[in-house]
Amino acid sequence: MRTLRALGAAGAAALLTASAATAAPSPPPAPRAQLTDAAVDKAVAGLDGTVTDMMRRTGVPGVAVAVVHNDEVVYLKGFGLRRTGESAKVDPDTVFQLASVSKPVSSTVIADALADPGAWDEPLAGTLPGFALKDPWVTSHVTPADLFSHRSGLPDHAGDLLEDLGYDRAYILGHLREEPLSPFRASYAYTNFGLTAAAEAVARDHGVSWQKLSEDKLFKPAGMTRTSTEFAAYAESPDRAWGHVRNPDGTWSPRYVRDADAQTPAGGASSTVRDMSRWLRLHLDTGSLDGKRIVPADALARTYQPEVVSQAVTGRGTPQFYGLGWNVSYDDAGRLRLSHSGAFALGANSNVTMLPLERLGIVVLTNAAPVGLADAVALNFFDTAQYGKPTTDWMPLVAASYTQTFEAGRSDTDYAHPPAGAKPARDSAAYTGTYDNPYYGRATVTADDDGALTLALGPKPMRFPLTHYDGDTFSFVTTGENAVGRTGVTFADGTLRVEYLDADHLGTFTRQ
């Protein structure tokens, strides 16, 4: 038997190299497209029935759907009413609020504005006057990629409650420095105003507004003629889907109007399924549309890369990541799957889902608060294309997820029912006056002739009648996109603490 010593140094090296080459495992094959035209056609053929059935089950007033496959719009249709109580129908040109589907639209704009994929990783420091985070080191290092992937360390939905109280974008971005930070680039927390700060900084660096940058880089080149980042364009559209919320009896009413201008890049865009089908075509053709290059392919591909783990284990047992404005995952066949949902509690729900390898995508827009319909239509569609039928009834599963999200901030205390033997309140003069808070600004407490108290919050004071609960604790009914029912207000030692504003320990006001 030959030994390494008998072979000599040169022979031994050659043998080891040959052995290593022989033993090295082959790389796994790259994922391949699997969906046939017939499979996609079957999924498309089932959409009418799927949408109408889900509308019947939920009562959602209006829905619009577009599907793109192999650079063709293979489905484009509206269902139901733009507004309950009126006869106008939803059509492919009806304008809907996108809510957080604005995020991947915005990342498309940024991809073209930056062009060089590496520019996402350049610090924003000094680009956006007034913007800072609590840690100066993080402020000097945070990048558009950090903010678009929600890994800056800002708390979940930081700034959203300021928006509910009526503060504008400049105030909110200028006060994010008060928010506590979790570990930079090591934690994920979904933040509308972090993303908004990055988009505004890029627009400012180009010397234009966010709307102008969006028009120049995406909307005009892509022929998205009914798409805007400004609330006024949506509100003034003659073919507009009104937002609806569910009544206690299960019917739907257009009771609220959600103006999301403060967080426009994150949630304030509006569009139609016809326009969104063009945007899908652009993505599924690596940044080209109708033979014209709109966004550099490598710049667009950068937005699809996982930047942070957003969910360690999904319902399918696999992790989910967040890219630059996209939820990023990989299916059992190794295919990249991109998606995003949008939700306004005040009356909108949307979903976009794509399998780039299959050149297949769907967008679903609705004019109702989330009940699972938009996401379930997309999930059913891709299940049918892949497996011939839905693998489960997705709608109640998605609806339960939304319910859990919207219930998260509700108080554990039932303020509508004071405890037996509740202590009486003190004289109203013990509570009235002006209070201040470095984050939420001024609060005032006034009393009427009968001693009933009212709390005023926000720059154009929103007034909340206080109901006594126990001793120095009162409550009021919250309003707005992030309403959580009744919340507590507790007075103690010259301070007042508003419970639902205090999730990040910023909700205590000091008497002046």
MARFI-719973 format. One record per residue (C-alpha): x negated, y negated, z negated; residue in three letters; chain. Coordinates in pm, 1 decimal, always signed. Each point is the difference from the previous one (the first is absolute). Layout:
<sites>
       px       py       pz rest kette
        X        Y        Z  ALA     A
...
</sites>
This chain:
<sites>
       px       py       pz rest kette
     +0.0     +0.0     +0.0  MET     A
   -129.8   -338.8    +88.9  ARG     A
    -53.4   -251.3   -278.6  THR     A
    -26.1   -378.8    +10.7  LEU     A
   -370.1    +34.7    -93.8  ARG     A
    -66.2   +235.3   +292.3  ALA     A
   +169.6   -239.8   +241.2  LEU     A
   -220.6   -288.2    -98.3  GLY     A
   +114.4   -354.9    -68.7  ALA     A
   +114.7    -77.6   +354.1  ALA     A
   +181.7   +328.8    +39.5  GLY     A
   +167.6    -29.2   -340.1  ALA     A
   +124.9   -351.1    +80.4  ALA     A
   +141.5   +119.6   +330.8  ALA     A
   +173.3   +293.0   -168.7  LEU     A
   +152.4   -219.3   -271.4  LEU     A
   +121.1   -248.7   +258.6  THR     A
   +156.6   +276.0   +207.3  ALA     A
   +161.7   +153.3   -309.7  SER     A
   +140.1   -334.9   -111.5  ALA     A
   +140.3    -65.9   +343.8  ALA     A
   +156.0   +346.1     +4.7  THR     A
   +147.0    -36.6   -348.5  ALA     A
   +136.0   -354.2    +38.3  ALA     A
   +380.2     +5.2    +27.1  PRO     A
   +156.5   -149.1   +307.8  SER     A
   +187.2   -324.9    -53.9  PRO     A
   +377.7    +38.5     -4.1  PRO     A
   +166.2    -75.7   +330.9  PRO     A
   +137.9   -347.5    +44.9  ALA     A
   +377.8    -22.3    -42.3  PRO     A
   +191.7    +37.1   +323.4  ARG     A
   +332.4   -132.2   +121.3  ALA     A
   +270.4   +259.4    -59.3  GLN     A
   +332.2   -157.3    +90.5  LEU     A
   +145.1    +79.8   +337.9  THR     A
   +220.4   -237.8   +193.5  ASP     A
   +287.4   +241.2    -60.1  ALA     A
    -53.2    -12.0   -376.8  ALA     A
     -0.4   -380.2     -0.1  VAL     A
   +304.3     -6.9   +227.3  ASP     A
   +186.4   +222.3   -246.2  LYS     A
    -85.9   -233.0   -287.5  ALA     A
   +111.1   -302.7   +201.9  VAL     A
   +325.0   +171.5    +98.7  ALA     A
    +83.8    +50.8   -366.5  GLY     A
    -44.6   -362.8   -103.6  LEU     A
   +354.8   -116.4    +76.7  ASP     A
   +143.6   +268.0   -225.1  GLY     A
   -258.1    -53.5   -273.2  THR     A
    +51.6   -375.4    -20.2  VAL     A
   +380.4    +10.0    +13.1  THR     A
    +11.8   +275.4   -262.9  ASP     A
   -227.7   -191.1   -236.8  MET     A
   +197.7   -319.5    +52.8  MET     A
   +317.3   +192.3    -84.5  ARG     A
   -157.5   +144.2   -315.5  ARG     A
   -137.2   -332.3   -124.0  THR     A
   +225.9   -264.1   +152.3  GLY     A
   -304.8   -196.4   +123.4  VAL     A
   +151.7   -260.1   +238.1  PRO     A
   -264.8    -31.4   +272.6  GLY     A
   -295.8   +195.9   +135.8  VAL     A
   -232.9    -33.3   +300.6  ALA     A
   -247.8   +262.4   +119.4  VAL     A
   -277.0    +15.3   +259.3  ALA     A
   -218.1   +296.7    +99.4  VAL     A
   -314.7    -14.0   +213.0  VAL     A
   -164.1   +305.3   +157.4  HIS     A
   -285.2     +3.9   +249.3  ASN     A
    +26.1   -377.0    +50.8  ASP     A
   +371.4    +16.7    +81.5  GLU     A
   +289.7   -129.7   -206.1  VAL     A
   +206.9   +318.2     -5.7  VAL     A
   +263.1   -122.6   -245.5  TYR     A
   +129.0   -350.8    -72.4  LEU     A
   +335.2    -44.5   -167.9  LYS     A
   +201.3   -196.1   -255.5  GLY     A
   +275.2   +131.8   -225.6  PHE     A
   +269.8   -162.6   -209.9  GLY     A
    +51.7   -360.9    -99.6  LEU     A
   -227.7   -297.0    -46.8  ARG     A
   +220.8   -115.6   -287.5  ARG     A
   +290.7   +167.3   -175.6  THR     A
   +334.1   -168.0    +54.4  GLY     A
   -102.2   -112.2   +349.5  GLU     A
    +13.7   +177.0   +335.2  SER     A
   -348.0    -77.2   +141.1  ALA     A
   -190.2   +322.0    +69.4  LYS     A
   -366.2    +80.4    -56.5  VAL     A
   -190.5    +32.3   +328.6  ASP     A
   -368.2    +46.0    +93.4  PRO     A
    -47.8   -378.7    -11.8  ASP     A
   +151.6    -54.0   -344.9  THR     A
   -251.9   -163.3   -231.5  VAL     A
    -65.5   +179.2   -329.7  PHE     A
   -222.1    -89.4   -292.7  GLN     A
   -293.8   +241.2     -1.9  LEU     A
    -83.8    -34.0   -370.6  ALA     A
   -328.6   +186.3    -57.7  SER     A
    -20.9   +135.2   +352.3  VAL     A
   -139.9   -353.7    +40.8  SER     A
   -325.8   +137.6   -143.9  LYS     A
   -107.1   +221.8   +292.7  PRO     A
   +120.0   -272.3   +237.9  VAL     A
   -225.9   -244.7   -184.6  SER     A
   -295.5   +236.8     +3.4  SER     A
    +40.5    +19.5   +378.6  THR     A
    -29.2   -379.5    +15.8  VAL     A
   -308.2     +2.7   -222.7  ILE     A
   -158.9   +280.4   +202.2  ALA     A
     +3.4   -219.7   +308.7  ASP     A
    -89.9   -318.5   -188.8  ALA     A
   -309.7   +159.9   -152.8  LEU     A
    -80.3   +220.1   +302.3  ALA     A
   -315.3   +134.9   -164.2  ASP     A
   +116.7   +282.1   -232.9  PRO     A
   -280.3    -89.1   -240.1  GLY     A
   +146.5   -346.2    -59.3  ALA     A
   +265.4   +158.9   -223.5  TRP     A
   -279.6    +54.4   -252.8  ASP     A
   -129.1   -356.1    -15.9  GLU     A
    +84.7   -181.5   -327.5  PRO     A
   +273.7   -263.7     +5.0  LEU     A
   -179.4   -219.9   -252.7  ALA     A
    +77.2   -366.7    +62.0  GLY     A
   +217.4    +65.7   +306.2  THR     A
   +331.8    -59.1   -175.0  LEU     A
    -10.5   -302.4   -234.7  PRO     A
   +159.4    +63.6   -335.8  GLY     A
     -9.8   +378.8    +28.4  PHE     A
   -192.1   +187.7   -266.3  ALA     A
    +26.8   +313.5   -210.5  LEU     A
    -60.0    +29.3   -372.5  LYS     A
   -352.5   +136.5    +37.8  ASP     A
   -232.6   -246.1   +180.8  PRO     A
   -212.9   +287.0   +133.8  TRP     A
   +304.7   +162.7   +158.4  VAL     A
   +105.8   -337.3   +141.6  THR     A
   -335.9    -35.4   +172.1  SER     A
     +6.2   +353.7   +142.1  HIS     A
   +364.5    +73.8    +86.3  VAL     A
    +58.9    +53.3   +373.2  THR     A
   +297.6    +17.1   +237.5  PRO     A
    -37.1   +378.8     -7.0  ALA     A
    +28.3     +1.9   -380.6  ASP     A
   +314.9   -209.4     +4.3  LEU     A
   +167.3   +172.1   +296.5  PHE     A
    -57.3   +340.3   -162.5  SER     A
   +115.8   -106.5   -349.7  HIS     A
   -329.2    +86.5   -173.5  ARG     A
    -92.2   -348.2   -127.5  SER     A
    +93.0    +86.1   -359.2  GLY     A
   +306.4   -226.1     -8.1  LEU     A
   +296.6   +157.9   -183.8  PRO     A
   +289.0   +158.0   +184.9  ASP     A
   +210.9   -266.1   +179.8  HIS     A
   -200.2   -283.5   -155.3  ALA     A
   +166.8   -334.5    +72.0  GLY     A
   +338.2   +137.9   +104.1  ASP     A
   +175.6   -128.1   -312.7  LEU     A
   -135.3   -349.2    +63.6  LEU     A
   +159.7    +16.6   +344.0  GLU     A
   +331.6   +103.7   -155.8  ASP     A
    -12.7   -308.6   -220.9  LEU     A
    -42.9   -224.2   +304.3  GLY     A
   -372.6    -70.1     +4.5  TYR     A
   -155.9    -49.3   +342.6  ASP     A
   -291.4   +182.3   +159.0  ARG     A
   -261.6   -258.1   -100.7  ALA     A
   +100.4    +13.5   -366.7  TYR     A
     +8.7   +379.6     -5.1  ILE     A
   -336.1    +49.2   +171.1  LEU     A
   -150.1   -264.5   -227.7  GLY     A
   +117.7   +183.7   -311.3  HIS     A
   -102.9   +356.3    +81.7  LEU     A
   -314.6    -83.6   -199.6  ARG     A
   +211.3    +42.3   -315.0  GLU     A
    +77.4   +364.3    +79.8  GLU     A
   -200.3   +270.9   -180.9  PRO     A
   -208.4   +220.1   +228.7  LEU     A
    -46.9   +375.0    +12.3  SER     A
   -329.4   +142.6   +136.4  PRO     A
    -93.0   -161.0   +331.2  PHE     A
    +10.2   +236.4   +300.4  ARG     A
    +67.4   +292.6   -233.4  ALA     A
   +374.1    -42.8    -55.2  SER     A
   +306.6    -43.8   +217.8  TYR     A
   +287.8   -235.8    -78.1  ALA     A
   +239.7   -129.4   +264.1  TYR     A
    -16.9   -380.0    +14.0  THR     A
   +188.1   -217.6   +247.6  ASN     A
   -182.3   -317.7    -91.5  PHE     A
   -347.2   +151.0     +9.2  GLY     A
    +62.6    +98.7   +361.5  LEU     A
   +155.1   -340.8    +66.7  THR     A
   -313.7   -171.3   -131.5  ALA     A
   -218.4   +193.2   +244.9  ALA     A
   +224.1    -77.1   +297.6  ALA     A
    +20.6   -368.3    -90.0  GLU     A
   -378.4    -16.5    -34.3  ALA     A
    -50.1   +147.3   +348.1  VAL     A
   +255.5   -241.6   +149.4  ALA     A
   -166.4   -293.0   -174.0  ARG     A
   -338.2   +112.7   +130.1  ASP     A
   +150.9    -19.1   +351.5  HIS     A
   +140.8   -346.2    -71.3  GLY     A
   +365.3    +96.5    +51.2  VAL     A
   +306.9   +107.0   -196.2  SER     A
    +80.0   +367.4    -50.6  TRP     A
   +291.5    -30.1   +243.2  GLN     A
   -223.9   -154.4   +266.9  LYS     A
   -268.8   +262.6    -49.0  LEU     A
   +265.4   +274.5    +27.7  SER     A
   +142.7   -153.7   +316.0  GLU     A
   -340.3    -46.0   +162.8  ASP     A
   -147.6   +336.9    -90.6  LYS     A
   +302.9   +229.6    +26.0  LEU     A
   +351.0   -127.3    +65.5  PHE     A
    -63.7   -190.5   +324.3  LYS     A
   -254.3   +240.2   +153.3  PRO     A
   +222.1   +298.7    -81.7  ALA     A
   +322.3   -164.0   +119.8  GLY     A
   +160.8    +18.8   -344.4  MET     A
   +230.3   -294.2    +71.2  THR     A
   +238.4    +43.1   -293.6  ARG     A
   -260.2    +64.5   -268.8  THR     A
    -98.1   -262.7   -257.1  SER     A
   -169.2    -40.1   -335.3  THR     A
   +225.5   -291.7    -98.7  GLU     A
   +328.3    +43.2   -184.9  PHE     A
   +162.6   -282.4   +197.4  ALA     A
    -36.6   +195.8   +326.1  ALA     A
   +187.8   +292.8   -152.0  TYR     A
   +262.0   -216.0   -171.9  ALA     A
    +73.7   -196.6   +317.5  GLU     A
    +17.5   +297.9   +235.1  SER     A
   +347.3    +35.6   +158.6  PRO     A
    -53.4   +378.8    +14.4  ASP     A
    -96.8    +59.2   -360.6  ARG     A
    +54.1   +293.8   -234.9  ALA     A
   +112.4   -132.7   -337.9  TRP     A
   -139.2   +168.2   -312.0  GLY     A
   +251.4   +202.1   -203.3  HIS     A
    +13.2   +133.9   -354.9  VAL     A
   +223.3   +272.1   -133.4  ARG     A
   +303.5    -89.9   -208.8  ASN     A
   +111.4   +205.4   -302.6  PRO     A
   +269.5   +163.9   +213.7  ASP     A
   -257.8   +120.4   +254.9  GLY     A
    +77.5   -257.7   +269.9  THR     A
   -261.0   -243.0   +128.2  TRP     A
     +1.4   -382.0     -0.6  SER     A
   -239.4   -270.0   +130.6  PRO     A
    -26.4   -170.1   -338.2  ARG     A
   -361.0   -118.6    +14.1  TYR     A
   -248.3   -149.7   +243.2  VAL     A
   -364.2    +93.5    -56.2  ARG     A
   -243.5   -275.2    +96.5  ASP     A
   -345.9   +161.3    -11.7  ALA     A
   -200.6   -291.5   +143.2  ASP     A
   -225.2    -11.4   -307.4  ALA     A
   -132.9   +348.1    +79.7  GLN     A
    +45.4    -13.4   +377.1  THR     A
   -295.6   +219.6   +109.0  PRO     A
   +101.3   +266.8   -251.5  ALA     A
   +376.6     -3.4    +37.3  GLY     A
   +136.4   -298.8   +189.6  GLY     A
     -0.2   +107.3   +365.6  ALA     A
   +313.3    +66.8   +202.8  SER     A
    +39.9   +180.4   +330.0  SER     A
   +216.0   +220.5   +221.3  THR     A
    -42.8   +364.5    +92.9  VAL     A
    -67.1   -106.0   +358.8  ARG     A
   -291.7   -215.5   -113.0  ASP     A
   -116.4   +263.6   -246.7  MET     A
     -1.0   +261.4   +276.6  SER     A
   -255.5   -215.5   +182.4  ARG     A
   -208.9    -16.8   -315.5  TRP     A
    +20.8   +379.9    -30.5  LEU     A
   -111.8    +40.1   +360.9  ARG     A
   -297.3   -225.3    -68.8  LEU     A
   -108.2   +215.9   -295.2  HIS     A
    +58.0   +329.0   +178.2  LEU     A
   -208.5   -120.4   +295.7  ASP     A
   -295.5   -104.7   -221.1  THR     A
    +71.8   -373.0    +24.0  GLY     A
   +105.0    -29.7   +365.0  SER     A
   +343.1    -82.2   +135.2  LEU     A
   +116.6    +10.2   +361.6  ASP     A
   -359.8    +43.7   +111.8  GLY     A
   -121.4   -306.4   -192.3  LYS     A
   -235.9    +15.3   -296.3  ARG     A
   +164.3   -179.6   -295.7  ILE     A
   -209.0   +119.4   -295.9  VAL     A
   -346.3   +159.5    +18.6  PRO     A
    +35.1   +375.6    -47.5  ALA     A
   -267.2    +23.9   -271.1  ASP     A
   +151.0   -295.6   -187.0  ALA     A
   +340.3   +167.0     -1.0  LEU     A
   -145.4   +337.3    -98.5  ALA     A
   -161.6   -159.9   -306.3  ARG     A
   +348.0    -74.8   -140.4  THR     A
    +75.3   +374.7     +3.5  TYR     A
   -295.9   +101.5   -216.0  GLN     A
    +73.1   +102.0   -361.2  PRO     A
   -126.5   -269.8   -234.5  GLU     A
   +136.2   +125.5   -334.6  VAL     A
   +198.8   +292.0   -140.1  VAL     A
   +352.6   -128.9    -56.1  SER     A
   +159.0   +325.4   -114.3  GLN     A
   -205.0   +297.4   -117.7  ALA     A
   +267.8   +258.5    +75.7  VAL     A
   +304.0    -59.5   +219.9  THR     A
   +314.0   +214.1    +21.6  GLY     A
   -182.9   +212.5   +255.7  ARG     A
   -289.2    +58.7   -240.0  GLY     A
   -246.2   -212.6   +195.4  THR     A
   -156.2   -337.0    -84.8  PRO     A
   +110.3   -324.1   +161.3  GLN     A
   -228.2   -290.2    +71.9  PHE     A
    +48.5   -366.3    +77.1  TYR     A
   -184.8   -154.1   +291.6  GLY     A
    +26.6   -359.9   +116.1  LEU     A
   +372.9    -61.1    -16.1  GLY     A
    +78.9   +369.2    +64.9  TRP     A
    +82.4   +308.1   -202.7  ASN     A
   -247.6   +257.5   +131.6  VAL     A
    +32.3   +376.9    -26.7  SER     A
    -95.2   +317.1   +185.0  TYR     A
   +234.5   +289.8    +66.4  ASP     A
    -72.0   +373.4    -18.2  ASP     A
   -134.8     -9.2   +355.3  ALA     A
   -243.5   -278.7    -87.3  GLY     A
   +190.3   -261.7   +199.2  ARG     A
     -9.7   -360.3   -115.8  LEU     A
   +340.0   -124.8   -112.7  ARG     A
    +63.4   -372.8    -47.9  LEU     A
   +306.9   -143.9   -163.3  SER     A
   +142.4   -285.2   -199.7  HIS     A
   +334.1    -76.8   -158.8  SER     A
   +157.9   -334.0    -75.8  GLY     A
   +258.5    -68.3   -267.9  ALA     A
   +186.2   -302.5   -129.2  PHE     A
   +228.3    +68.0   -293.4  ALA     A
   +196.4   -298.3   +131.7  LEU     A
    +81.0   +175.7   +325.9  GLY     A
   -254.2   +152.6   +240.2  ALA     A
   -172.1   +332.7    +58.8  ASN     A
   -235.2    +97.2   +280.4  SER     A
   -244.6   +270.8    +98.9  ASN     A
   -268.0    +52.7   +262.1  VAL     A
   -173.1   +337.0    +46.5  THR     A
   -253.3   +106.7   +264.2  MET     A
   -201.4   +304.8   +100.3  LEU     A
   -265.4   -165.2   +218.5  PRO     A
   -136.6   +330.3   +130.9  LEU     A
   +345.7    +84.2   +133.9  GLU     A
    +52.2   -356.0   +125.2  ARG     A
   +331.7    +11.1   -185.1  LEU     A
   +154.3   -262.0   -228.1  GLY     A
   +334.2   -109.0   -141.9  ILE     A
   +122.6   -320.9   -160.7  VAL     A
   +326.0    -20.9   -198.2  VAL     A
   +149.5   -330.9   -117.4  LEU     A
   +304.9    -36.6   -226.1  THR     A
   +190.8   -289.1   -154.4  ASN     A
    +60.7   +151.3   -342.5  ALA     A
   -181.3    +42.9   -328.7  ALA     A
   -197.6   +325.9     -3.9  PRO     A
   +200.6   +320.5    -35.1  VAL     A
   -239.9   +225.0   +188.2  GLY     A
   +144.3    -31.3   +350.2  LEU     A
   -285.8   -166.2   +189.2  ALA     A
   -268.8   +232.2   -132.9  ASP     A
   +218.7   +309.0    +28.9  ALA     A
    +76.0    -66.1   +368.1  VAL     A
   -374.7    -12.7    +71.0  ALA     A
    -74.8   +309.4   -207.8  LEU     A
   +282.2   +195.7   +164.2  ASN     A
   -120.1   -106.6   +342.3  PHE     A
   -356.2   +120.3    -47.4  PHE     A
   +115.4   +321.0   -170.5  ASP     A
   +223.8    +75.5   +296.6  THR     A
   -278.6    -69.6   +248.0  ALA     A
   -239.3   +224.6   -192.6  GLN     A
   +223.4   +277.6   -134.2  TYR     A
   +318.7    -22.6   +202.7  GLY     A
   +206.0   -123.7   -295.7  LYS     A
    -36.6   -199.1   -324.0  PRO     A
   -185.6   +189.7   -270.1  THR     A
   +220.9   -148.9   -273.0  THR     A
   +269.4   -259.6    -62.6  ASP     A
   -236.6   -294.4    -27.3  TRP     A
   +247.7   -274.5    -79.9  MET     A
    +76.1    +79.3   -367.1  PRO     A
   -369.6    +60.1    -64.4  LEU     A
    -98.2   -335.7   +143.7  VAL     A
   +293.4   -172.1   -170.4  ALA     A
   -110.7   +140.0   -336.5  ALA     A
   -348.1   -138.9    +57.5  SER     A
   +138.4   -346.5    +71.6  TYR     A
   +227.3    +19.2   -304.7  THR     A
   -296.4    +89.9   -219.5  GLN     A
   -196.2   -294.9   +138.3  THR     A
   +278.0   -252.3    -52.0  PHE     A
    +84.8   +131.0   -348.3  GLU     A
   -361.4    -10.4   -119.9  ALA     A
    +14.6   -346.9   -155.5  GLY     A
   +327.5    +39.9   -185.3  ARG     A
     -4.6    -45.0   -375.5  SER     A
    +31.9   +292.7   -236.7  ASP     A
   +224.0   -220.3   -213.3  THR     A
   +372.5    -20.7    +75.9  ASP     A
    +43.8   -372.9    -51.4  TYR     A
   +366.3    +14.7    +94.3  ALA     A
    +71.8   +180.9   -328.2  HIS     A
   -154.1   -163.8   -309.8  PRO     A
    -85.0   +237.0   -284.6  PRO     A
   +235.1    +50.7   -290.5  ALA     A
    -85.9   -250.1   -270.5  GLY     A
   -185.0   -231.1   +238.7  ALA     A
   -155.8   -299.4   -174.9  LYS     A
   +150.4   -338.1    +87.9  PRO     A
   -191.1   -255.9   +203.3  ALA     A
   -135.3   -313.6   -159.1  ARG     A
   +128.0   -345.9    +82.4  ASP     A
    -51.5    -80.0   +370.8  SER     A
   -252.6   -273.5    -88.4  ALA     A
   -239.9   +274.6   -109.0  ALA     A
    -23.6   +113.2   +361.6  TYR     A
    +51.8   -303.2   +222.2  THR     A
   -289.9   -184.9   +155.9  GLY     A
   -266.1    +25.3   +268.1  THR     A
   -239.4   +292.3    +21.2  TYR     A
   -300.3    +45.8   +226.0  ASP     A
   -180.0   +292.1   +159.0  ASN     A
   -318.6    -12.0   +213.9  PRO     A
   +148.0   +248.0   +251.1  TYR     A
   +377.1    -51.3     +4.1  TYR     A
     -7.7   -373.6    -68.0  GLY     A
   +256.5   -184.0   -204.9  ARG     A
   +302.0   +147.3   -174.6  ALA     A
   +268.5   -203.8   -172.3  THR     A
   +266.7   +109.8   -242.6  VAL     A
   +305.7   -219.4    -40.9  THR     A
   +320.9    +29.8   -198.6  ALA     A
   +350.1   -119.3    +82.5  ASP     A
   +240.7   -159.7   -246.1  ASP     A
    +97.6   +343.0   -129.5  ASP     A
   -359.4   +105.6    -53.6  GLY     A
    -11.6   +241.1   +295.5  ALA     A
   -354.8    +26.5   +133.4  LEU     A
   -125.3    -15.4   +359.5  THR     A
   -350.7    +85.9   +118.7  LEU     A
   -136.5   -180.5   +307.4  ALA     A
   -293.8   +140.1   +197.7  LEU     A
   -177.4    -85.6   +324.7  GLY     A
    -96.8   -314.6   +194.9  PRO     A
   +361.7    -80.6    +89.3  LYS     A
   +130.6   +129.4   -326.5  PRO     A
   +209.5   +313.7    +20.5  MET     A
   +241.1     +7.0   -291.6  ARG     A
    +72.1   +317.7   -196.5  PHE     A
   +264.9     -3.5   -276.8  PRO     A
   -132.1   +184.2   -304.3  LEU     A
   +209.8   +255.7   -184.2  THR     A
    -81.8    +73.1   -362.6  HIS     A
   -116.6   +352.2    -76.8  TYR     A
   -157.9    +20.5   -345.5  ASP     A
   -168.6   -261.2   -218.8  GLY     A
   -234.1   -205.9   +216.8  ASP     A
    +49.0   +221.5   +303.7  THR     A
   +227.9    -93.9   +288.9  PHE     A
    +46.7   +129.4   +353.2  SER     A
    +90.2   -115.2   +350.5  PHE     A
    +80.4   +160.3   +333.6  VAL     A
   -291.9    -12.6   +242.6  THR     A
    +47.9    -94.6   +364.8  THR     A
   -191.2    +22.5   +326.1  GLY     A
   -183.7   +269.0   +193.1  GLU     A
   -157.6   +140.0   -316.1  ASN     A
   +304.6    -19.9   -227.7  ALA     A
     +0.9   +260.2   -277.9  VAL     A
   +336.8    -56.9   -165.4  GLY     A
     +0.0   -150.3   -348.2  ARG     A
   -332.7    -89.7   -151.8  THR     A
    -94.8   -120.5   -344.8  GLY     A
   -112.6   -342.3   -121.0  VAL     A
   -159.7     -2.9   -344.5  THR     A
    -89.2   -313.7   -197.1  PHE     A
   -280.5    +18.5   -259.8  ALA     A
   -240.0   -251.7   -155.9  ASP     A
    +43.6   -272.7   +260.0  GLY     A
     -1.9   +236.4   +296.1  THR     A
   +250.2   +172.4   +221.6  LEU     A
    -69.5   +326.3   +177.9  ARG     A
   +194.6    +97.8   +310.9  VAL     A
     -7.9   +378.0    +12.7  GLU     A
    +11.4    +67.5   +375.2  TYR     A
   -264.3   -265.7    +66.9  LEU     A
   -236.1   +163.4   -249.5  ASP     A
    -93.8   +325.8   +175.8  ALA     A
   -354.8   -132.6    +46.3  ASP     A
     +4.4   -188.7   -333.5  HIS     A
    +60.3   -334.7   +167.2  LEU     A
   +356.0    -59.1   -119.3  GLY     A
    -49.7   -196.9   -324.8  THR     A
    +71.9   -375.2     +7.4  PHE     A
   -126.9   -242.8   -266.8  THR     A
   +214.3   -280.2   -138.1  ARG     A
   -125.9   -349.7    +81.2  GLN     A
</sites>
